[in-house]
Amino acid sequence: MEVQQLDDYFGYTEKGSSLEGEIRAGVTTFLTMAYILLVNPAMLSVAGLPFSDVLFATALAAFVGCVVMGLWANLPFALAPGMGLNAYFVFGVVLGMGVSWQLALFAVFVEGLLFLAMSLPQIPGIGTWRSQMINSIPTDLKIATGAGIGMFLAIIGLREMGWLRGFEPPTSWTTTRRSNQLSYS
């Protein structure tokens, strides 16, 4: 009986799936994304944010995003904080530009409010900005931005593992290893 109610709500059999297949897909997605629960706080703690606080916020944001997408939007999408923007926040803004993490986090908050306002079509004049802004960016630039963020994360990862030496990025941050601890100067 409960299985039929789940199928009625989510409609997985009409989409060519089964309850077992959906559970397998959910477990696979969780295992694929679980790294973010440790990598995100580790990266942001380099900028000075408390590890345990960021761990809680990361888990809460991923939980809320996944529940909203699954139960309200009825879409099989998993959401979690983005590593690319977090890497830019830490290495570009806080360490690269010398902005305190508190001020940088406040800027992210204000930016979120602005994007929320631009996403609401009911606000006259502001609600159409989001579509116009997204449509004004050339497709090639959108693709190149994603590739650039991926390469930036790869360089950070390769440097942290010690596989990439002698490469200095075009920012002012550098890494050194002291007794298996990373320190940034």
Secondary structure, 3 states (H helix, E strand, C coil): CHHHHHHHHHCCCCCCCCHHHHHHHHHHHHHHHCCHHHHHHHHHHHCCCCHHHHHHHHHHHHHHHHHHHHHHCCCCCCCCCCHHHHHHHHHHHHHHHCCCHHHHHHHHHHHHHHHHHHHCCCCCCCCCHHHHHHHHCCHHHHHHHHHHHHHHHHHHHHHHHCCCCCCCCCCCCCEEEECCEEEEC
